Amino acid sequence: MYRINANYGKLPGSYLFSTIAKKVAEFEKQNPDRKVIRLGIGDVTQPIAPSIISAMHTAVDEMGLAETFHGYAPDLGYSFLREAIAESDYRQRGADISPDEIFVSDGAKSDSGNIQELFSADCKIAVTDPVYPVYVDSNVMAGRCGDYDAASGKWSDLLYLPTTADNNFVPELPDRECDVIYLCLPNNPTGTTLTRDQLQKWVDFANEKGCLIIYDGAYEAYISEEDVPHTIYECNGAKNCAIEIKSFSKNAGFTGVRLGYTVVPKELKCEGVSLHDMWARRHGTKFNGAPYIIQRAGEAVYSAQGKKELKEQVAYYMENARLIREGLTGMGYDCYGGVNAPYIWMKTPDNMTSWDFFDRLLEGAGVVGTPGSGFGPSGEGYFRLTAFGQRSNTEAAIEAIRKM
Ligand code: PLP
């Protein structure tokens, strides 16, 4: 008789977005005349930029002709895309990453969930808290997190690095042994980030202790401040200790199109074994390449026109972020993020729990956000609003909260 991976049974249900959906559906049923404004899920709302759509059309036409048809893509990505990434995202930022250190994929969620296959079963994992839940859940599935304690919301074998207003959203370096550290910067959900000097300390720590950093830069396009690094490879020594994961979802609206990439530097070795070679082996075995049409769309992201259009799109969302942040701050709420990221992280008023505030906001203002406790124990007492909405909805939400 076969046996299942019992670690799946340890996972608490993914209640966050399904509970939100249920509560909203119930509210809409009870209040058919009230408009509900959704600033909860981190999905984009602007259409894909014209120059990218045009590149996709051209690629679609190529697929219809025998001479220009493309079958399986190279496992690691087409060189036209890997070269564009290396040039724009790295070399132009002074980071020495070559195209063959870039692995093109179907998105950052897959890569951030799959990367843990490279670690041994007994690796100790550290995560900043709160954080994008995939890092924890994928390690739970692999049996690295121990047991879940529902009362504290914590996994027994996971090292949590609290990142809250109490430490100004700058987590302390681990004070216990750990092997792999996940950093998501700019952070989902707090919308905060680290300066180059602060990140350098993490890189130095990792090199000194022999840790690996998994650096998720999905929101890099939203960085506006000069001293915030756009890639971990701006830090000295990062090529010896860090893997970087990137997405085209938030900078180019590819959430429904699917494209991402992971950088595994050739210098990165564990006891003489190259992680680059391991990831290449894994990618080649389990992934058959991102579609040609989508990789051509990705290439257009780096064209002069593509960059111009996407800068405008990012500016649109960041204007929403400003409206939310300044609107709520003006009402007396404590708000964080929203300067280098499209998320506003607010403290719930009157020490309310995240879920109580969710209910109050839905009933009082018809606005849907995301309870901070869904992102980890240190998210309790916080609430996330996204700047990815339409402008009119964002303005209406702020007005409704003001009236509430
Ligand atoms: N990484 C972070 C931190 C995210 O917040 C998200 C999506 O919300 C992803 C990765 C997923 O990116 P992708 O759409 O490329 O899978």
Residues whose N, C-alpha, C, O or C-beta is under 5 A from the ligand:
A	BS01	PLP	G42 G107 A108 K109 S110 Y132 C184 N188 D216 A218 S247 F248 S249 T255 L259 G260
